[in-house]
Amino acid sequence: MRKYAWAILLGVGLATSAPVFAADLAPAPTLAVAPDTWHFEATLDGWAPSLSANVGVLNFPTSSVHADLFQILQHLEGIAPFTVVGYNDNFIVGANLFWVRLGLGSTFGPGAFGGVNANATINETILDVYGGVRLPIASPNLSIYGTLGARVFDVNGSLTLQTPVLGFSRTASQGRSWADEIVGVNARYRIDDKWFLKLEANAGGYSGSATWLVYPAVGYKWNPSLTTSVGYRAFYAFEQSPANIGTGSFRFQETLYGPELDVTYNF
């Protein structure tokens, strides 16, 4: 009987230990982690700015220009305002392009030869590129990204003088390209499933150059792919440096300000 008792105890021990060994040999279960999804936005910026500027080249005196939206529209020859942004829960990257072309024409000077026709063309390109990280904010409805990037400017103009009768013509042009580093924030606050607030603000520059931008807006989400927003954008730029040719300097100071209606495609 003792021999059979030992056999029974051995069988019970093997039976109870088998699941433990099997559990040790089985692979550990893996936890499903949600991917850090990127979201992208392509926006048509419907900015309607007024203009205040001071411009001077070479040794010529600085000229002041002040124009509201309706005066600008009379001389508008082209415009391209686009923004592209990609972001996830940790990072953001973006680019903003604003290009405008204005044409001005007038006739001055009396006389039997019809005076002098003056035609001027002004091109301005502003390109922002930036990247940033999300700041640790406790509120689930508020996201704030600190950003660092560069704002690239290209401003050039040409002037053509012509006399209708004598056929005299002379053209002169002057331009400048430069870049400013910019530091700022991009923020969005979710009010509910449809409404939201957003803010873009940055500033930068160095000796002889400066720029800043502020754009608060309120938006509405029509569906998962389409949102619109309405706000007010103010922009400033200043640059003073030696002229590209000749003597003197290139002097440029500009403030643009006005309402903005954006249409955004989300994907």
Secondary structure, DSSP 8 states (H G I E B T S, - for coil): -HHHHHHHHHHHHHHHHHHHHHHHHS------------EEEEEEEEE--EEEEEEE-TTS--EEEEE-HHHHHHTEEEEEEEEEEEE-SSEEEEEEEEEEEEEEEEEE--STT--EEEEEEEEEEEEEEEEEEE---S-TTEEEEEEEEEEEEEEEEEEEEE-TTT--EEEEEEEEEEEEEEEEEEEEEE-SSSEEEEEEEEEEEETTEEEEEEEEEEEEEEETTEEEEEEEEEEEEEEEEE-SSSSSEEEEEEEEEEEEEEEEEE-
